[in-house]
Amino acid sequence: MKVLFASSEIHPLIKTGGLADVAGALPIALRAKNIDVKLIMPAYSGILEKLPPVQSRRNLGNPFSVGDLILLETHLPDSDTPIYLVQCQSLFEREGGPYLDSHGNDFADNDIRFAAFSWVCAMITQYGHLIDWQPDILHLNDWQTGFAAAYLAAWRLEHPPVVTTVHNLRYNGSFPIEQFDRVRLPHDLLNLHGMEFYGRYSALKAGLVYADAITTVSPTYANEILTPTYGDGLDGTLKAVRHKLFGVLNGVDYNEWSPSIDPYIHTHYDLHSIDQKLYNKLALQRENGLPESPEAPVFGVVSRLTEQKGLDLIPDAIESALEKGAMFILLGSGDKVLEQQYLALQERYPDQVSIRIGYDEAYSHRLQAGIDMLLIPSRFEPCGLTQLYALKYGTLPIVRSTGGLADTVFEEGQHANGFVFQHANTEDLKSAIERSLVAFNDLEGWRIKQIQAMSQDHSWDRATATWINLYQSLLNA
């Protein structure tokens, strides 16, 4: 079985969120199960420097009048996983991130940029002879690849099945209707049952309506997005295609995230040596200029600072715990108002709070290993990966019951591995924090929760069987 896996970001090449982690791990896990997976991604500035030498180049022409689209072939570093890069200097080689300029604004031509990328994905799926390799499945991810499903539909030729995975429905890739001609698609796709989206047009909606299967990254999120509360305007579309909607929980690459081998943390430990986790806590306190205190419960956050993540709830909810001697360590960036609120909290509690604005991959590992509880009070959370990392590190998550958080963190019963609250408000979060403090002081009960957390298997090996069955069902159909 041959699968072309299309993503706008792939770890370790470029990353803005969980999509990159999935794209960097799932294809490798599938290849370990003898699925012939090849990746495809735009050739952003600096990407080629991170990869082995290019093995082949193919010029696919200039269909968008922005410069030639060049398809480069190489493979991921330290892996035999093949990757194609779509090179176009005017579209992808620029300052900023993959979607935003250096001032944090969306690139004005994101529609053309990702339409061109998607067009290449569709072309080599439809015409495998271009690369001497014919995909059996095209696996799309989020809005940046959704145009590919539209091109395949517009060409009206028999083509391989298309899977679209939604990592976050809120980012729908919608653009002004006046720009539709820029993406070189026929107007008969621009209707209520096609790409039209509240007077605009949406690349993600194209990926939904023209796919043969739609997946989300957790079973609970798959149900939530059928409702107006979580559907972000696409719940009606999703209800119409619910027969092809599935929830497949993300996995974790334990080669990257495992305290027994993690190269970034102070002291290695595992299920049978959880006591060694304490040395990571002391090292984290030292690193942040906080008093070394084994007894002080340490809460942490590793997140984008957005309202979606519920990060506006924490400053008020955490204060009572700080008054009782707890500590709080945060790594993240995003909303400037939230950043200032957290920096103000640090000013009020300089010996208990450490705030680091930005992102540091190595530090995020040390934080997960060193804290006692990870706060994830999300208003919605398609899957969430940080809670899965935390579980492996014996760090107990405090989560709101939504999406993938509801599928992986439990406060009661034989699988109890964290703390759960229901409503996205300060009072419910504060109550969960208070319950965690009581549990933290029960050493035996705390250790039982840690063992349960670290025993759970959220590896990609577990998830690959589901993916292979889904791919095979599409081919059989």
Secondary structure, 3 states (H helix, E strand, C coil): CEEEEECCCCCCCCCCCHHHHHHHHHHHHHHHCCCEEEEEEECCCCCHHHCCCCCEEEECCCCCCCCCCEEEEEECCCCCCEEEEEECHHHHCCCCCCCECCCCCECCCHHHHHHHHHHHHHHHHHCHHHCCCCCCEEEEECHHHHHHHHHHHHHCCCCCCEEEEECCCCCCCEEEHHHHHHHCCCHHHCCCCCCEECCEEEHHHHHHHCCCEEEECCHHHHHHCCCHHHHCCCHHHHHHCHHHEEECCCCECCCCCCCCCCCCCCCCCCCCCHHHHHHHHHHHHHHCCCCCCCCCCEEEEEEEECCCCCCCCHHHHCHHHHHCCCEEEEEEEECHHHHHHHHHHHHHCCCCEEEEECCCHHHHHHHHHHCCEEEECCCCCCCCCHHHHHHHCCCEEEEECCHHHHHHCCCCCCCCCCEEECCCCHHHHHHHHHHHHHHHCCHHHHHHHHHHHHHCCCEHHHHHHHHHHHHHHHHHC
